[in-house]
Amino acid sequence: MNVLPAGETPLLSTVYPFLERFFPELAVFPELLMHSVRTAKYAFRLSCLLGLGRPRLLFWAGALHDAGKLLVPRHILEKPGPLLESEWKMIVRHPLWSFELVESRCRGVRGLGGILAAVKAHHESWDGTGYPEGLKGNGIPLEARILALADVFDALTSPRPYRSPLSSGEALKVMAEMGGKKLDPHLFQRARAFLARFKEEAV
């Protein structure tokens, strides 16, 4: 996009020092660090452009949503093939681990309660099949539903050990199939045009 939403630039200037201070382990996990920052940027932009949720809260929730993956062994996160059941059980625990790490390390951060709610629920699904609590539909916090759009979009358009990155158009087709299942279908339809305009930029 040609014009950054007001407030994005100063937030991006503070996110790296913040993460370096509270989550220094990310320094040796650049893929996770960059995913976190891109997700923060996308979540902030979606909130601003949709006029929904709290943009600054969503920025920090995006930056912190995957902190719990620091507790998942790297060989599991980087495994190119299907996960064993025991490995998957560790993956599905990461939202709770993110919640616990952020709660313990970031006490005193403004708006922490809302950030924690979005972090904990970012893998809940519209149809109730998500985790960790099986929340459903509008029972999932709004910020978590917006965060999920940003998280999925970045995951699909970034390289993974098991596949190459998708183009924005390909990612949106996959996300359309997730509407009403993993993703809030109404939010996705409203966000689709904005997501299609997002460009990969240095962050």
C-alpha positions as CSV (number, residue, x, y, z in Angstrom):
1,M,0.0,0.0,0.0
2,N,1.3,3.5,-0.7
3,V,0.1,5.1,2.5
4,L,0.8,3.6,5.9
5,P,-2.1,3.9,8.4
6,A,-1.3,6.6,11.0
7,G,0.7,5.2,13.8
8,E,2.2,2.2,12.0
9,T,5.7,3.6,11.4
10,P,6.3,4.5,15.1
11,L,5.0,1.1,16.1
12,L,7.4,-0.7,13.7
13,S,10.3,1.3,15.1
14,T,9.6,0.1,18.6
15,V,8.7,-3.5,18.0
16,Y,12.2,-4.9,17.5
17,P,13.6,-3.3,20.8
18,F,10.5,-4.5,22.6
19,L,10.9,-8.1,21.4
20,E,14.6,-8.1,22.0
21,R,14.0,-7.0,25.6
22,F,11.2,-9.4,26.5
23,F,11.9,-12.3,24.1
24,P,15.6,-12.4,23.4
25,E,15.4,-16.0,22.2
26,L,13.8,-14.6,19.0
27,A,17.3,-13.4,18.0
28,V,18.2,-16.9,17.0
29,F,14.8,-17.7,15.4
30,P,14.6,-15.1,12.6
31,E,11.8,-16.9,10.7
32,L,9.5,-16.6,13.8
33,L,10.6,-13.0,14.5
34,M,9.8,-11.9,11.0
35,H,6.5,-13.7,10.9
36,S,5.6,-12.0,14.2
37,V,6.4,-8.6,12.9
38,R,4.6,-9.1,9.6
39,T,1.5,-10.4,11.3
40,A,1.6,-7.4,13.7
41,K,1.7,-5.1,10.6
42,Y,-1.1,-6.9,8.8
43,A,-3.3,-7.0,11.9
44,F,-2.8,-3.3,12.6
45,R,-3.6,-2.4,9.0
46,L,-6.7,-4.6,8.9
47,S,-8.0,-3.1,12.1
48,C,-7.5,0.4,10.7
49,L,-8.9,-0.3,7.3
50,L,-11.9,-2.2,8.5
51,G,-12.6,0.2,11.3
52,L,-13.0,-2.7,13.7
53,G,-11.1,-3.8,16.8
54,R,-8.3,-1.8,18.4
55,P,-5.4,-1.3,16.0
56,R,-2.5,-0.8,18.6
57,L,-3.8,-3.8,20.6
58,L,-3.8,-5.9,17.5
59,F,-0.3,-4.8,16.5
60,W,1.1,-6.0,19.8
61,A,-1.1,-9.2,19.8
62,G,0.3,-9.9,16.3
63,A,3.9,-9.3,17.5
64,L,3.4,-11.7,20.5
65,H,0.9,-14.3,19.3
66,D,3.5,-17.0,18.5
67,A,5.8,-16.5,21.5
68,G,4.8,-19.9,22.8
69,K,6.5,-21.5,19.8
70,L,9.8,-20.7,21.5
71,L,8.9,-23.7,23.8
72,V,8.3,-26.0,20.9
73,P,11.4,-27.9,19.7
74,R,12.7,-26.5,16.5
75,H,12.8,-29.9,14.8
76,I,9.0,-30.0,15.1
77,L,8.4,-26.5,13.8
78,E,10.7,-27.1,10.9
79,K,9.7,-30.7,10.1
80,P,9.0,-31.0,6.3
81,G,6.6,-33.9,6.6
82,P,3.5,-34.8,8.5
83,L,3.6,-34.4,12.3
84,L,3.3,-37.3,14.7
85,E,0.3,-37.1,17.1
86,S,2.7,-36.3,20.0
87,E,4.3,-33.5,17.9
88,W,0.9,-32.1,17.0
89,K,-0.1,-32.0,20.7
90,M,2.9,-29.7,21.3
91,I,1.9,-27.4,18.4
92,V,-1.7,-27.0,19.6
93,R,-0.4,-26.0,23.0
94,H,1.5,-22.9,21.7
95,P,-1.4,-20.4,22.1
96,L,-1.6,-21.2,25.8
97,W,2.2,-21.1,26.1
98,S,2.1,-17.7,24.3
99,F,-0.5,-16.5,26.7
100,E,1.5,-17.6,29.7
101,L,4.8,-16.2,28.5
102,V,3.4,-12.9,27.5
103,E,1.5,-12.7,30.8
104,S,4.6,-13.4,32.9
105,R,7.1,-11.3,30.9
106,C,5.1,-8.3,29.9
107,R,3.3,-7.3,33.1
108,G,2.6,-3.6,33.2
109,V,2.2,-3.3,29.4
110,R,-0.8,-1.1,28.5
111,G,-3.8,-3.1,27.3
112,L,-2.2,-6.4,28.3
113,G,-5.6,-8.0,29.0
114,G,-6.9,-7.5,25.5
115,I,-3.6,-8.6,24.0
116,L,-3.7,-11.8,26.0
117,A,-7.3,-12.5,25.0
118,A,-6.3,-12.2,21.3
119,V,-3.1,-14.2,21.7
120,K,-4.9,-17.0,23.4
121,A,-7.7,-17.3,20.9
122,H,-5.9,-16.7,17.6
123,H,-6.2,-20.4,16.7
124,E,-9.9,-20.7,17.6
125,S,-12.1,-21.5,14.6
126,W,-15.4,-20.0,13.5
127,D,-17.0,-23.5,13.4
128,G,-15.8,-24.4,16.9
129,T,-13.1,-26.9,15.8
130,G,-10.1,-24.7,16.9
131,Y,-8.0,-24.7,20.0
132,P,-7.3,-24.3,22.9
133,E,-10.9,-23.9,24.1
134,G,-13.1,-24.7,21.1
135,L,-14.7,-21.3,21.0
136,K,-17.1,-20.7,18.2
137,G,-18.4,-17.9,16.0
138,N,-18.9,-14.6,17.7
139,G,-17.8,-16.2,21.0
140,I,-14.3,-15.7,19.7
141,P,-13.0,-12.3,20.6
142,L,-13.1,-9.9,17.7
143,E,-9.4,-9.0,17.9
144,A,-8.6,-12.7,17.7
145,R,-10.7,-13.1,14.6
146,I,-8.9,-10.2,12.9
147,L,-5.5,-11.5,14.1
148,A,-6.3,-14.9,12.6
149,L,-6.8,-13.3,9.2
150,A,-3.4,-11.6,9.4
151,D,-1.7,-14.8,10.7
152,V,-3.1,-17.1,8.1
153,F,-2.4,-14.6,5.3
154,D,1.3,-14.3,6.3
155,A,1.7,-18.0,6.9
156,L,0.3,-18.8,3.4
157,T,2.4,-16.2,1.6
158,S,5.7,-17.1,3.4
159,P,7.9,-20.1,2.8
160,R,7.4,-23.1,5.0
161,P,9.5,-26.3,5.4
162,Y,6.8,-28.3,3.6
163,R,5.9,-25.9,0.8
164,S,6.8,-22.8,-1.2
165,P,5.1,-19.5,-0.5
166,L,1.8,-18.8,-2.2
167,S,1.0,-15.6,-4.2
168,S,-1.5,-13.3,-2.6
169,G,-4.2,-14.5,-5.0
170,E,-3.5,-18.1,-4.2
171,A,-3.5,-17.4,-0.5
172,L,-6.9,-15.6,-0.8
173,K,-8.4,-18.6,-2.6
174,V,-7.3,-20.9,0.3
175,M,-8.6,-18.4,2.8
176,A,-12.0,-18.3,1.0
177,E,-12.2,-22.0,1.5
178,M,-11.5,-21.5,5.2
179,G,-14.4,-19.0,5.6
180,G,-17.1,-20.4,7.9
181,K,-14.6,-23.1,9.0
182,K,-11.4,-21.6,10.5
183,L,-12.0,-18.0,9.6
184,D,-14.9,-15.6,10.3
185,P,-16.6,-15.6,6.8
186,H,-18.0,-12.1,7.2
187,L,-14.7,-10.5,8.3
188,F,-12.9,-12.3,5.5
189,Q,-15.3,-11.0,2.9
190,R,-14.8,-7.4,4.2
191,A,-11.0,-7.9,4.5
192,R,-10.4,-9.6,1.2
193,A,-9.9,-6.6,-1.0
194,F,-7.5,-5.1,1.6
195,L,-5.5,-8.3,1.8
196,A,-5.2,-8.4,-2.0
197,R,-3.5,-5.0,-1.9
198,F,-0.9,-5.9,0.8
199,K,2.6,-6.0,-0.5
200,E,5.6,-7.9,0.8
201,E,7.8,-5.1,2.2
202,A,10.9,-5.1,4.3
203,V,10.0,-5.1,8.0
